[in-house]
Amino acid sequence: MCFHNGLGSLGPSLDSIYYRSYDNKVNFLRTNKVWQLLTRDYSENNTRNAVTYNKYGLPLQFPDDPKGKTVLFLDTYLTNVKITYKYK
Protein backbone atom coordinates (compact mmCIF):
# COMPACT_ATOMS: atom_id res chain seq x y z
CA MET A 1 0.00 0.00 0.00
CA CYS A 2 1.28 3.46 -0.87
CA PHE A 3 0.59 6.62 1.07
CA HIS A 4 0.66 9.94 -0.75
CA ASN A 5 1.39 13.34 0.71
CA GLY A 6 -0.63 16.51 0.08
CA LEU A 7 1.32 17.15 -3.12
CA GLY A 8 0.13 13.89 -4.70
CA SER A 9 3.37 11.91 -4.39
CA LEU A 10 4.87 9.64 -1.81
CA GLY A 11 6.28 11.59 1.10
CA PRO A 12 10.03 12.29 1.20
CA SER A 13 10.71 10.15 4.25
CA LEU A 14 8.98 7.14 2.69
CA ASP A 15 10.61 7.81 -0.70
CA SER A 16 14.11 7.69 0.66
CA ILE A 17 13.58 4.58 2.78
CA TYR A 18 11.14 2.34 0.93
CA TYR A 19 10.28 3.82 -2.43
CA ARG A 20 11.93 5.44 -5.41
CA SER A 21 12.52 9.16 -5.58
CA TYR A 22 9.91 11.03 -7.59
CA ASP A 23 10.69 13.90 -9.94
CA ASN A 24 8.77 17.19 -9.87
CA LYS A 25 7.25 16.86 -13.38
CA VAL A 26 3.96 15.47 -14.70
CA ASN A 27 3.64 11.70 -14.46
CA PHE A 28 3.22 10.32 -17.99
CA LEU A 29 0.64 7.85 -16.64
CA ARG A 30 -1.70 10.79 -16.01
CA THR A 31 -2.29 10.97 -19.77
CA ASN A 32 -4.36 7.77 -19.59
CA LYS A 33 -6.66 6.73 -16.72
CA VAL A 34 -6.52 3.08 -17.77
CA TRP A 35 -2.73 3.08 -17.44
CA GLN A 36 -3.08 4.55 -13.96
CA LEU A 37 -5.55 1.83 -13.00
CA LEU A 38 -3.49 -1.04 -14.43
CA THR A 39 -0.25 0.16 -12.83
CA ARG A 40 -2.02 1.32 -9.63
CA ASP A 41 0.03 4.52 -9.86
CA TYR A 42 -1.97 7.72 -9.37
CA SER A 43 1.02 9.84 -8.47
CA GLU A 44 1.33 13.38 -9.75
CA ASN A 45 5.02 12.83 -10.54
CA ASN A 46 7.20 10.24 -12.30
CA THR A 47 9.01 7.57 -10.30
CA ARG A 48 12.29 8.55 -11.95
CA ASN A 49 13.89 11.66 -13.41
CA ALA A 50 13.76 11.72 -17.18
CA VAL A 51 16.60 12.69 -19.51
CA THR A 52 14.37 15.27 -21.25
CA TYR A 53 10.86 16.66 -20.88
CA ASN A 54 8.53 18.38 -23.33
CA LYS A 55 7.07 21.87 -22.84
CA TYR A 56 4.19 20.38 -20.81
CA GLY A 57 6.54 18.71 -18.32
CA LEU A 58 5.93 15.20 -19.65
CA PRO A 59 8.99 12.92 -19.90
CA LEU A 60 10.39 12.22 -23.35
CA GLN A 61 13.12 9.76 -22.38
CA PHE A 62 14.10 7.86 -19.26
CA PRO A 63 17.78 7.02 -18.71
CA ASP A 64 19.30 3.57 -18.74
CA ASP A 65 20.43 2.88 -15.18
CA PRO A 66 22.83 0.02 -14.44
CA LYS A 67 21.64 -0.01 -10.80
CA GLY A 68 18.20 -1.14 -11.96
CA LYS A 69 16.36 2.05 -10.99
CA THR A 70 14.06 2.09 -13.97
CA VAL A 71 10.47 3.04 -14.63
CA LEU A 72 8.00 0.15 -14.53
CA PHE A 73 5.12 0.35 -17.01
CA LEU A 74 2.66 -2.54 -17.47
CA ASP A 75 5.20 -5.11 -16.23
CA THR A 76 7.91 -3.77 -18.54
CA TYR A 77 10.93 -1.78 -17.42
CA LEU A 78 11.41 1.39 -19.44
CA THR A 79 15.14 1.89 -19.88
CA ASN A 80 16.57 4.19 -22.51
CA VAL A 81 13.09 4.50 -24.05
CA LYS A 82 11.92 7.51 -26.04
CA ILE A 83 8.28 8.52 -25.56
CA THR A 84 6.15 10.43 -28.05
CA TYR A 85 2.73 11.93 -27.36
CA LYS A 86 -0.17 12.50 -29.72
CA TYR A 87 -2.19 15.59 -28.86
CA LYS A 88 -5.82 16.06 -29.84
N, C-alpha and C positions, 0 to 999 in steps of 0.2 A: 504494500500500500504506500502511496506517495502522498506527502502533505505539501501543499503549496502555500507560499506566503502571500501577502496582500498584493504583491506585484505580479502574481500569476505564475511564478516559478518556484522551484524548490528553494527553501531557505538556505542562506550561505553556510550555516553550521552543518546542516544535513548534506549539502553539496560536497563539502570538503571531506566529510567522513565516509559517507555511504554512497553518494551519487556523483555523477559527472558534473563538471562545472558548466553552467549555462552561459551563452553569450547574451548580449543585450540587444539583439536584433529580432526580427519577426520569425517565428518558427515556420518553416516551410509547410509543415503539416496543417497549419491553419488555413491553407488554401483549399482544403478538402475535408469536410466533416467526416466522411467515411474513413479516410486515412487516420484521422484522430481516434475514431472509434476502434478501428482494427489494431492500432498500435497502443491504445489506451494512453495516449500522450496528448494532454490538453494544455500543455505549457505554452506560455506566451513566447518563450525564447527557445532557440535551438540548443541541443545537448552538447554542442561542440562549436567552437569558432570556425567560421568558414574562411577560405583563402580570399574570396571576393564576394561582394554583395551587390545587388542591383540598386537602383535609385529608390526603391520601395523598402529596402532593408532586408530583402529576401536573399538567402544564400545562393550563390551561383556555382560554388565548388567547395567541397570539403577536402582537407588535406589527407594524404596517406600518412598514417602514424604507425611506426614500427612497434610501439608499446601497446597497440591494440585498442586505443581510445578512438573508436570510430562511431559513426552515426548508424543506428539500427533502424531500418525501414522495412516493414513487412517481412521480417525474418532474414533480411539481407543486410550485410554491412556495407555502407557506402564509403568507400575509400577511393580517393582520387577520382571522384565522379563529378561530371559537369552537369548542372541542372539548367533546363530552359523552361520558361513559363509562357503560356499562351493566354493573352489577355482578351477579354470580350468587350 
